[in-house]
């Protein structure tokens, strides 16, 4: 198959204007067949030369032959091909390309083909619900998968109206981008859409459960599988409430109404992403329909994803990037607006705190790897490489850069520029230059320099405070030193907050013995609060990168100087040595949740860089986690402490004692939590995940319903969490997994069971799991990925050491057979992340030295090996 290059897309866009698609899908046999019928009628025109010398038959006035082009499609077979009323030979299809020659000024292509459903979430995905045996379909045409469903010019800047009709079983519900109706039993017809990029075209079909509402003239719908209907009904009011609030806020911010008529939100099975912004019919992974107890952090995440996808209705759908090098115009803006609007318009007012501790850390990690790239790269050569840029840089770093831009130019100018941008490019395409022009006009500032350093250069800066404390206990000198990695030496302008934090009630300080380390034995033990905050500009041209902060001179020294207070910029931050040493006592007492999130993230980052011993981070976590009141912060800090520091950065000999300390911290948090609340549930998950052999009996009792603490509901999700940990510890196996699968026959349970079976501490179980990972192309990608996720366990190194080399030997063949999304999921989860050794790094480097390694697999291995190198450095640190 051919990957579309940027040069090919530019040439085709210069030649062709697509006037419209009429698509007919025959899904009537979906319950029994793995194939479906597709008929596409494409009307397109040749763009006239600038001198207007184009004849009716497409040839030029001087008799030169008309230019040729191609459309993409990936059929099983082709029944008919007609171009301008003349048949074409189906054998002319080259991979996924149908050449088109002898073109006229206006053209019509008709393709009737048989297509194949997927089990990878690409194209038209087919899923059989294990609970009721019903078949559910949904289309994911993202990036270049529209050609798996219909013939098309599959690139983002050839937008066109779409008119869809669908034949389906009469008892099915069908939804798509436009408003639709069942014209006759099983025959659905949808209104023609506004111009859409091909990667937004979708259809959702099956015996879906539907809940409808109406808001401000906009029809709203929620869909899910029938087996999830009770859970969707229970949460429909909350989901509709978030939807209504976000629509109202976007209308207010953008001064532009939602532009696509209906607004359906479909929760679909085995989705390979979080959600997809199809205009009029957004698709979400159906894990967002909660079938068990969840925390407020999980509900907040669902709200953020709803707001994120809604932002795309303007950023991406109304105004679409011309090519994938401007992906940030879609994802960075949707990421920023998703968190902003969630915090401003819903009850989840602390969304930026979750962003600071979790999502932003994803961006920092991606930006420091060898595979780093600019937010807005100057060139993305083809669609295969474009897929690699859907990462923490395009999302979290891009959103952080926008937050910094707002702080720099002001919110009013920012919004004025966006409104102009939407008005000028509605239902068309735009580029970075188009957006910068609108923002420059609105703000009166030339943003070219800002865009160059923030969007065109990769990697992250580090901001380090330097202070001197006078004999009176006040700040005598304050500076912030900005540095950049030698390989990416760009320094940037940063608008930041700097906060001085100290006890709420100050006492007379003692004279410090070291002018850089404030000490105060009489300090109260109450909360640490913000004493003074200033906003300053960090000058990238300052000598040595050192910006003096005169506005803080004379302020009380407090107990912590927090750079980037308020989290306005994107930069790694550090602490003065005394503040770093004092974190175990200061962090638990810091009152502001966002400040704590920034401190946690900075401590984790210093640990990742091996600037701070892994054991010290675990000491901090063990002491501060029981007092952390923000669930999202608790969960992210614990995740890093357990999954990264405990399981990878510590030597195996140090793990048991450290695990016991983390378990004890989670147990204290659990004991302090109110029964039945999200804090109790989050702490319970921590208790389970950190349990060792000594606690296995307690886990088994909870699973059996014995001695369960008050308020803790052992529902299906928590049952699988308990069972999985018992399997890892060798206290449960195939018998218990099979019994639980009979008890819970849901699709979610199937994934849990696959993950648990791969984690069974038995050589035969590991061998079976590995065969599924590398050889089984029939199982759905989600189930194979779950198997890969369960395979490696730090407690089972003796069972899995022999598979480390097999990963590097066998992944290339797996990736060559699998589709891009499936290969990426499987290769990522199957990487031997717990085999922390120089030998593993050496084997990874040998694989990466191959000349013709698949680019997607190369990216997975580069990123995972960079994390492995960090683990090796952390273990070698004194």
Residue, then its C-alpha position, 0 to 999 in steps of 0.5 A: x500500500x502507498x502512503x500519501x506524500x506531502x508533495x503528492x497531496x500538494x500536486x493533487x490539491x493544485x489539480x483537483x477540486x472535489x465537488x461532492x461525495x455520494x456514498x451508499x453502504x450495504x450493511x445488511x449482512x453485517x451480522x454474519x459477514x465480514x464484508x460490506x458493499x460500498x458504492x461511491x459517486x465522486x464529483x470532481x473538477x480540474x482546477x483551471x490554469x491561471x490563464x483560464x485555458x482549459x478545454x471541456x475535455x480537460x486538455x489545455x488549449x495548446x493540445x497538451x493531454x489532460x493531467x492524471x491523478x488518482x483516488x485511494x481505496x482498499x477493496x476486497x474486490x471491485x464490481x464496477x468502475x466508471x469514469x465519466x460514463x466509461x468503464x475502467x479496468x479494476x486491475x489498474x488498481x495499484x495497491x490502494x490507488x486507482x489511476x485516473x486519466x483522460x479527465x474532463x473539466x468536470x468529472x464523475x467517478x463511480x466505484x462499486x466495491x466489496x470492502x472488509x470490516x476491521x477488528x483494529x478500529x480502522x475503517x469500518x470496525x465490526x464488533x460482536x458483543x459477548x454479552x448479547x451476541x449483537x453486532x455493532x459497527x462504527x467507522x474510524x476514518x482518521x488520517x487515511x482510513x476513509x479509503x477502507x470504507x469508500x473511494x476518495x481523495x484521502x487528504x485533509x485539504x480536499x474537503x467536500x460535502x458528503x451525502x450518505x445512504x445506508x442499508x442496514x437490518x431494519x431493527x438497527x439504529x444508524x447515525x452519521x455526520x448529517x441528520x438522518x431518517x429511516x426512509x423505509x425499513x432498513x434504508x437510512x438517508x442522511x442530509x448532505x453535510x457541509x464540506x468535510x475532510x475525508x478523515x471525518x466521515x463516519x457512520x455508527x450502525x447497530x442495535x445501539x441504545x439511544x438517548x436523545x435531548x435538545x439544547x439551544x436548537x441543537x438535537x443531542x444524542x447519546x449512543x451505546x451498546x444495549x448491554x451498557x444501556x443501564x449505565x449510560x442511562x444512569x449518567x446521561x444527565x451528567x453527560x448532557x449537562x457537560x455537553x450543554x455547558x460546553x456548547x454554551x461556553x464555546x458559543x460565548x468564546x468563539x462568537x460562532x455557533x456550532x456549525x454542523x446541525x445535530x450533535x451525537x456522541x456515540x460510545x463505541x467498543x474497541x476504539x483505538x483512541x480516546x475519541x474522534x471529532x467526527x462532525x455531528x457524530x463524535x465517537x468515544x471509547x465506551x469505557x467512558x460509560x462507567x459500569x462500576x464505581x469511579x472517582x471524580x478524577x475519572x468523571x473529570x477526564x470524561x468531561x475534558x474529553x467531551x470538551x476536547x472533541x467539541x472544540x474540534x468542531x471549530x479547530x479541525x472540522x470547521x477550519x481544517x489544516x491543509x496538511x499534517x504538519x499543522x496537526x497542532x492547529x487541531x490537537x493543541x487547540x482542542x487540548x487547551x480549550x478542552x481543559x480551559x472550558x471544563x474548568x470554566x463551564x463545568x463543576x470540574x473547576x480543578x481541571x488545570x490541576x490534573x493537566x499539570x500533574x498528569x497530561x503535561x508530564x506526558x508532554x515533557x516525557x515525549x519532548x525529551x526523547x530522541x524522537x522529539x519534534x517541534x509542535x509545528x514541524x516544518x515538514x511531515x513527508x507522508x501520512x505514515x510519518x504523520x501518525x507518529x506525531x500524535x503524541x504528548x508534544x502535539x497535545x500537551x506541549x502544544x496546549x501549554x504553549x497556547x496557555x503561555x501565548x494567552x498569558x503573553x498577548x492577553x485573553x481578549x486579543x487571543x479570542x479576537x484573533x480566533x474569531x477572525x480566523x474562524x470567519x476567514x476560513x470557515x469550511x475551508x483549510x488554513x495553516x500556521x501562517x493564517x492563524x498567526x496573521x489573525x492573532x498578530x492583527x488582534x494583539x498588535x504584536x508580531x508573533x513570528x519570533x514567538x512562533x519560531x522558538x515555541x512552535x518550530x523548535x523542539x525540546x524543553x527548557x529548565x528554569x532553576x531558581x537561585x536565591x540568597x537569604x539575608x540575615x533578616x530571613x528575607x530574600x536578598x537576591x533572587x534569579x531564575x536561570x534558564x537552560x536548554x539541552x546542548x542538542x536543542x539550545x533554544x532559549x524561550x521567552x517565558x511569562x511565569x508566576x513565582x510564588x513564595x510559600x510559607x506557614x500561614x502564621x509567620x513566627x520570628x525566624x532564627x538567623x540561618x546558619x547557611x544563607x541559602x537554606x532557611x531554617x526555623x525550628x519554631x515554624x508552625x506545623x499548619x498549612x503552607x500557603x502562598x505568601x507572595x506571588x509575582x508575574x515576570x518575564x524570563x528574558x531568553x537573551x539575558x547573559x548566561x540565561x540568568x534573569x534577576x527577579x527584583x520584585x521579590x527582593x525583601x520578601x519573606x523567604x518562606x519555606x518554598x520558592x515555586x517557579x512557574x506558580x500557576x503553571x503558565x509556561x511549559x518548562x521543567x522546574x527545579x528547587x533550591x537545594x534546601x527546598x528540595x530537601x524540605x519537600x517531604x515536610x513542605x509538600x503535604x502541608x501545601x494548601x493549594x492543589x495546583x501548587x502541589x501538582x506542580x511540586x509533584x511533577x517537578x519532583x518526578x521530573x528530577x527523578x526521571x533525569x536522575x538528578x534526585x535519587x529514586x529512593x528519595x522520591x519514594x520517601x516523599x511519596x510514602x509520606x505525602x500521599x496519605x495527605x494528598x486530597x486531590x484524587x487526580x494528583x494522588x493517582x498520578x503521583x502514585x502511578x509514577x511511584x509504583x509503575x516507574x520508580x518502584x518497578x523500574x528505577x529501584x534495584x530488585x533487591x530494594x523493591x520489597x521494602x519500598x513496596x511495603x512502604x508504598x502499600x502502607x502509605x496507601x493503607x493510611x490514605x484508605x483508612x482516612x478516606x470517607x467510606x464509599x467515596x472516590x478517595x477510598x476507591x482510589x486508595x483501595x486501588x493503590x492498596x491492591x496494586x502495591x500488595x505483596x505476598x504478605x497481603x495476598x490473603x486480604x485481597x483474596x478475602x475481599x474478592x470472596x466478599x469477606x472482611x470488606x471494609x465499610x463503603x468499599x463496593x467490590x464491583x466488576x472492575x474492582x473484582x478484576x483488579x483484585x484478581x489480576x494482582x492475585x494472578x501476578x502474585x501466584x495466588x490465582x490462575x486459569x481456573x479463577x480467571x475462567x470462573x470470573x469470565x463466566x461471572x462477567x461476560x462483558x467486553x471489558x471483562x474479555x480484555x481483563x481476562x486476556x491481560x490476566x491470562x498473560x500474567x499467570x506465573x506459569x511457563x506454559x501460560x507465558x508461551x501461549x500469551x507470547x504466541x498470541x502477541x506475535x502470531x495471532x492476526x485473527x484476535x482483535x487488536x485490543x485483546x492482543x494489546x491487553x495480552x501484551x500489557x499483562x505479559x511483563x511483570x516485575x515479579x516474574x523476571x525469571x519466567x520472562x527473561x527468555x522473551x527479551x531477545x524474542x521481542x527484538x527478533x519477532x516484532x518486525x514481522x508482527x509489525x509488517x503484518x499488522x495495520x499501523x494502529x494495531x502494530x503500535x499498540x501491540x509493540x508498545x505494550x509488548x516492550x520488555x520495560x522491566x528488563x532494566x539492564x545494559x544488555x536489553x539496551x544493547x539489543x534494542x540498539x541492534x534492532x534500531x541499527x537495521x536500515x529498513x525497520x518499519x518507521x512506526x516500530x522504530x518510533x516505538x522502540x526508540x521511545x521505550x528504549x529511552x525510558x529504559x536508559x533512564x531506568x538504567x541511569x537511575x539504578x546506577x545513581x549513587 
